């Protein structure tokens, strides 16, 4: 059974995945995804981002002026 922190982490991953699938053409900046994880510390948020990349949910790309963007892996493979 999941504890409270693990449950919130899983809910955040699902929320980010949903956001990426809805508006994926350009992707989201890191700061835009942070709103989905307001409860998490910076280290926990980075772990969540690493998990969505490792899980194949999203890809991390470098955007304009070196910004960190996350795009849906579904959209990237099309």
trRosetta pair geometry for C-beta under 8 A, 3 or more apart (Angstrom, degrees):
i j d omega theta_ij theta_ji phi_ij phi_ji
2 6 4.1 -135 -160 95 98 119
2 7 4.6 127 123 -61 129 82
2 10 6.9 -55 -136 1 162 137
3 6 5.2 90 51 14 69 105
3 7 7.0 -133 97 -7 33 93
4 7 5.8 -59 -149 36 28 113
4 8 6.4 26 156 -16 65 106
5 8 5.8 -54 -148 37 31 109
5 9 6.4 34 152 -22 63 106
6 9 5.5 -52 -149 34 32 115
6 10 6.5 31 154 -16 65 104
7 10 5.8 -55 -149 37 31 109
7 11 6.3 31 153 -18 65 107
8 11 5.6 -54 -144 39 32 113
8 12 6.2 36 154 -22 65 105
8 39 5.9 -65 178 79 144 147
8 40 7.7 175 130 -64 118 90
9 12 5.7 -55 -150 34 29 112
9 13 6.5 31 152 -20 64 103
9 40 7.7 90 -97 -89 75 124
9 44 7.4 -113 -98 -177 104 106
9 47 7.9 -37 -138 103 126 111
9 48 6.2 -151 -152 -93 85 102
9 51 7.9 63 171 29 110 166
10 13 5.7 -50 -148 33 33 113
10 14 6.5 32 153 -16 64 105
11 14 5.7 -55 -150 39 32 111
11 15 6.2 35 151 -22 66 107
12 15 5.5 -52 -144 36 33 113
12 16 6.3 32 156 -17 65 104
12 36 5.5 123 -153 138 79 96
12 37 4.5 58 -147 -91 138 92
12 39 8.0 -130 -69 46 130 103
12 40 6.9 29 -93 -31 170 131
12 48 5.5 -42 111 -141 127 147
13 16 5.9 -54 -148 37 29 109
13 17 6.3 31 152 -20 63 107
13 48 6.1 -147 -74 -158 81 94
13 51 6.2 -65 -103 105 127 124
13 52 5.9 -179 -142 -75 88 96
13 55 7.7 46 -166 33 132 158
13 57 7.2 168 -177 -16 94 172
14 17 5.6 -53 -146 37 31 114
14 18 6.3 35 154 -22 65 104
15 18 5.7 -52 -149 34 30 113
15 19 6.5 31 152 -18 63 105
15 36 4.4 173 111 -156 123 117
16 19 5.7 -54 -149 36 33 112
16 20 6.3 32 154 -19 66 107
16 33 5.5 42 -124 -153 109 111
16 36 5.1 160 -68 96 78 165
16 37 7.7 -3 -54 -36 115 106
16 48 7.2 137 -12 153 151 114
16 52 5.9 -76 104 -84 136 155
16 57 7.5 80 103 133 102 140
16 58 7.4 -66 141 -28 112 141
16 70 7.7 -21 179 120 116 152
17 20 5.8 -56 -148 37 30 111
17 21 6.4 26 156 -16 65 108
17 52 6.8 -163 -69 -132 84 116
17 57 5.0 -80 -101 -163 103 128
17 58 7.6 -139 -102 -40 65 100
17 72 7.9 91 -154 -118 59 94
18 21 6.0 -60 -148 38 28 108
18 22 6.4 28 156 -21 64 109
19 22 5.9 -59 -149 33 29 111
19 23 6.8 -36 176 36 65 97
19 28 6.5 23 132 -46 119 153
19 33 7.1 169 83 -112 149 79
19 36 6.6 -117 -13 -66 144 138
20 23 7.6 -94 -142 61 20 61
20 24 5.4 55 170 -93 63 97
20 27 7.5 1 -133 -133 89 63
20 28 6.7 -102 -92 2 75 118
20 57 7.1 114 54 154 154 92
20 58 5.6 -116 -121 -90 164 112
20 70 6.6 -76 -100 126 122 101
20 71 7.0 128 -155 -175 108 27
20 72 4.0 146 151 -73 104 89
20 75 7.9 -138 161 5 89 122
21 24 6.1 -7 -122 -42 20 122
21 72 5.5 112 -81 -111 51 147
21 74 6.6 31 -110 42 88 139
23 26 7.9 -28 152 42 86 82
23 28 7.5 84 91 -63 105 97
24 27 6.7 20 -160 -80 55 50
24 71 6.0 91 -168 -163 87 75
24 72 3.8 -44 -124 12 137 121
24 74 7.2 -49 -148 69 175 92
24 75 4.0 179 134 -30 134 154
25 75 6.8 -138 -87 -169 36 145
26 69 7.6 -90 152 -157 69 139
26 71 7.6 -125 133 -100 22 105
27 61 6.8 -174 -27 43 173 114
27 63 7.3 -149 73 -75 128 124
27 69 4.2 83 108 171 139 109
27 70 5.5 172 -170 80 109 36
27 71 3.6 -71 -86 -76 114 78
27 72 7.6 -161 -102 -3 74 61
28 32 4.4 -127 -172 84 100 126
28 33 5.2 111 120 -51 133 93
28 69 6.8 147 72 -155 31 71
28 70 5.3 -23 61 59 85 91
28 71 7.9 160 15 -79 63 45
29 32 4.6 97 58 1 79 104
29 33 7.4 -155 92 -3 44 84
29 63 7.3 -81 -95 26 82 154
29 67 5.8 -51 -121 172 102 125
29 68 7.0 93 -156 76 63 63
29 69 6.1 -47 -92 -101 48 67
29 70 8.0 121 -135 16 4 81
30 33 6.0 -63 -155 38 33 106
30 34 6.7 50 147 -41 65 98
30 49 7.2 1 -130 -105 95 151
30 67 7.7 -155 6 179 94 82
30 68 4.6 29 -35 84 120 113
30 69 7.8 -108 -33 -86 70 25
30 70 7.1 101 -81 -17 58 107
31 34 5.4 -35 -154 7 38 124
32 35 6.7 -39 -179 8 40 109
33 36 5.6 -41 -175 22 61 115
33 37 7.3 21 142 9 77 106
33 49 7.2 106 106 -93 146 103
33 70 6.2 20 -43 35 148 140
34 37 6.2 -82 -158 55 42 90
34 38 7.4 82 149 -81 72 57
34 45 6.3 17 -122 -153 79 148
35 38 6.4 3 -156 -56 39 97
37 40 4.2 -20 165 18 107 123
37 44 7.4 -163 172 112 127 98
37 45 5.0 145 107 -110 143 93
37 48 5.8 -179 -95 44 155 166
40 44 3.8 -136 -165 96 102 117
40 45 4.5 139 108 -59 127 77
40 48 6.5 -60 -118 -14 174 134
41 44 4.7 94 48 9 75 103
41 45 6.9 -137 93 -6 37 88
42 45 5.6 -54 -146 36 30 113
42 46 6.4 33 154 -20 64 104
43 46 5.7 -52 -150 34 31 112
43 47 6.6 34 150 -20 62 103
44 47 5.5 -52 -152 34 35 114
44 48 6.6 38 149 -21 65 101
45 48 5.5 -50 -151 32 35 114
45 49 6.5 34 151 -17 65 103
46 49 5.6 -51 -148 37 35 111
46 50 6.2 37 152 -19 66 105
47 50 5.6 -52 -145 38 32 113
47 51 6.3 37 152 -24 64 105
48 51 5.6 -53 -149 33 31 114
48 52 6.7 27 155 -17 64 102
49 52 6.0 -53 -148 34 32 106
49 53 6.6 28 153 -14 64 107
49 60 7.5 73 166 -85 106 121
49 70 7.0 -120 -145 -81 99 141
50 53 5.8 -59 -151 40 32 109
50 54 6.0 27 155 -15 69 112
51 54 5.7 -55 -136 43 29 108
51 55 5.8 24 162 -16 65 115
52 55 5.8 -56 -135 44 27 109
52 57 4.2 -74 -163 65 80 124
52 58 4.7 23 139 24 110 109
52 70 7.2 38 102 -160 133 137
53 57 7.5 -73 -62 52 22 80
53 58 5.8 -58 -83 80 59 81
53 59 6.7 86 -131 -122 85 30
53 60 5.3 -16 -103 -22 136 105
53 70 7.7 -108 -72 -127 93 104
56 73 5.3 -114 174 70 63 175
57 72 7.5 -65 161 -139 61 62
57 73 6.1 160 136 6 14 116
58 70 4.6 17 167 -177 142 100
58 71 6.3 148 -159 73 86 33
58 72 6.0 -60 -106 -106 74 30
58 73 5.7 -141 -100 -31 16 85
59 70 7.3 159 75 -152 38 56
59 71 5.5 -20 57 62 88 88
59 73 5.4 113 -30 -91 89 76
59 76 5.2 17 15 -29 138 167
60 68 6.5 -21 -164 -166 100 92
60 69 7.4 143 -159 78 50 49
60 70 6.0 -26 -100 -98 61 72
61 69 4.9 -29 69 70 86 101
61 70 7.7 158 22 -92 75 23
61 71 6.1 11 8 3 122 114
62 66 5.9 -33 -167 -138 107 44
62 67 7.2 131 -167 66 55 44
62 68 7.0 -36 -108 -99 56 47
62 69 7.2 124 -141 20 7 93
63 66 7.5 3 67 94 59 9
63 67 4.0 -34 64 69 109 98
63 68 7.3 -70 12 15 98 3
63 69 4.1 89 -43 -28 117 124
64 67 6.1 10 63 17 59 113
71 75 6.0 -104 167 74 100 118
71 76 5.5 108 111 -58 120 107
72 75 4.3 80 73 7 102 105
72 76 6.9 -172 91 -11 54 84
73 76 5.5 -53 -144 35 37 114
73 77 6.3 31 161 -16 68 108
74 77 6.4 -65 -153 37 24 104
74 78 7.1 34 150 -34 60 103
75 78 5.8 -46 -154 14 36 117
